[in-house]
Amino acid sequence: MPRPIALALAAAAAAASMLVALPTAHAEPIGGPLLSGTDVIVDPGPSADPLPDVPVSAWVLADLDTGAILAAKAPHVPRPPASVLKTLTTLTLAQRMDPEVIYTTTYDDVAVEGSRVGLVEDATYSVRELFLCLMMQSGNDCASALAHANGGMELTVAQMNEEAQRLQAYDTVARNPSGLPAEGQVSSAYDLALIAREGLVRPDFYEYVNTRVIEDFPGYMPEQPGDPRSTMPIATQNPLFIQGYEGAMGVKTGWTTEAGRTFVGAAERDGTSLVVTMLNIESEIYPSASALLDWGFANIDSVTPVGYLVDPVETPAAVTPDSSSAGTPGPDASAPSGGDVDTTAAAAATPSPAASTNWGWVWTLVGAMAVGLVLIVAGLRSLRGPAPRQGGRRARTASDDAVEHDYARN
């Protein structure tokens, strides 16, 4: 065989071998190859009831115990999460914060945009109380207070993104702890199911999302030392509890004009626990959530799973610096902007955005194809002999990303 032809064939073989050697971790959707696209995904048996048609853009219905996904629609399509992102906030911070720690609120906490439970400036609350009002009343003031008690907004958001990566929730990028609209802040129905599944096995998270009424939530501080502190009642906003859904066990509602209505719900009946996550619900939450849960309980033995909720990856080594070795804090990490806490800040974390995880293999593929193409062209050109000198041109491309940002109330 002539040497130039052999070179060309060897180049092609090298390129092919590089493609075969590429990592395949994200070559297909996390949870299974069927979990792609925007259509409804279900594999019913002959005895299964028809799947209800709900006015929801993206949803997942899964078995919390086994992780089996019974049905889904657009499970990996990233969308603005609104306040259901607070499930990630709670899961992240519950692992790092002592619930008995006492925090003193600031003006920045109580003056946040959007929904508020009514925290009082310069008042003291336990971390446990802040978690409860975060999940029951969707208080953005509570989200701010928890983030500052944890060491600041920058640190908290970094830890949230780190937790998303640990859960393999690669569609999720957090920009704030409240879920208020922020450029690039997204999650997916699949990721929210991962977060809920991990959270509900924790007794503290379970308490926060299952408490229905608190009659004596702390209010204004007493005017005189020794006087009793005023209190106020707060109640859950979860429609599964409000409507009395059998076996309901949380989890969280959300809404902004950008995201529409969003919801993460769970229920348990006869030893079976299901989670339903929904993004951009076009009508009321309860009819769609209850219809999907009812179908799941009635048909769990009549359908073949279309995918699975994956388990978290091994937890990276935690870094727990004290105040003297924590490095340079973010702009929100100092006590003046975040209030006073009687313990040191939680572990520092480095953010790892979901987008970089998903694109690494793509660039590797592009690089391999480019190398292979260069080698093949070199081999083929050697068959023709030297090419005549001539001017060339380089193609130029440009793209502009337009991002709409809606500062709607959460």
Phi, psi and omega in degrees: 000131179303144184299319179300320179294319179299321178298317181296316180294322179295322179296317179298319179295322179296317179298318180297319181293326177294322179294319180296326184280355182296145175295145184246015186303323183239019178291338175228162183302143173301132179100351177137152186292342181281346189274057179228171178078190184239003181273169174291137181239116179203146179233079186280148172276175183297336182263002184285145175285155176299140178290132180295143178268104184253146181278068184227133184288324182212134180204159176221137174236120188218157174278119182294328184284309184269340185083000182293130177270116184282325179193161182198165171217126179046051189295331183252013179282117181290135179217158174300132186270341190056214191286352174293347173297338178298341173296321177291321176303312182294314180299318181295311187280332179297334179281348189241345189240140175284122183296343181268356178297140180257131182239141177256123187286160178238174176299320180301326179292311189279345184258017183293161178284151171088203187292139180221146176278336181109038174299149183256137179296142179060031177247157183257140177218147173281156176301322178300316178297323179292321176297318181297314181288335175296314186272329180281314187249002179056040184288115174292334173295324178290323177298317179296315181298317180296318180297317180290323176295334180276351180124358176128161181297314184299314179296315183297315179296321177300318180292325177297317179292324176296318179295321177300319178295320179298324180281354189065030176272071191282351176276352190261131171228120179264139175241341176206166183273356186260334186093000174302148183307132178210142182302124177085358180276115184215163168209186179222164178300322178296312182298320180296328175292322176299315182296314181296318181298317179291321182291320187291348175275351178269127180302323182291312178301316180301319178297314184298323184270351181251353176287127187260322182216137169238117185283334189230053176292139186298138178245228182294147177291152180295147181287327180239140177305134180094343177286152179290147178276140179291154179227168177212152177276145170227152183222156180295152174257004184289119183293336176296322176286315183299320181273357176074037180295131184296125177081009183301141176215059176095186026227301188200141174256165175203158174195134161216164177295330179288315185271338191074194176284139177228157185200141167236122182227157179213154179205158181227131176217130174051042177083001178250129180243128181239151173236140174233131178237138185219134178237136182059067176277125188272357176221206178291154184289312192300314182302318181288316181296314182292324179296316179292318179295316178302315179298319180296315179296323183282337190236011185301331180267001184248001181238155173264130180303141179263356179175187183218150170280119184284159177277157177297154174279170181301136182293129177294157180301127183283143175250120184235072180286151171274182188296337181272347184234016185281355182084197182277117183287160175287174184295340182257004191274348185278157182297321181302323182270344186245357180093179184256134178230146183268017171224168178285167182294159180286178184301140174284150181218152177258126182294146176225085187303147183297328185298322182293327179294319185284338187262350183302314182292331180295315180293326175298317179298314180299317179297317180296318179295321180296315179298315180299319181295318179299317180294319179296314180299320180298319180294318181291322180295330180294340177288332186266350185084184184297138177275147177293147180289136179201161178288153179232175177222147181249125179290141177236137178231153177214144178223144178241129177263121177259121182243123177272133182238120184251118180269046180288159177285146184265000000 
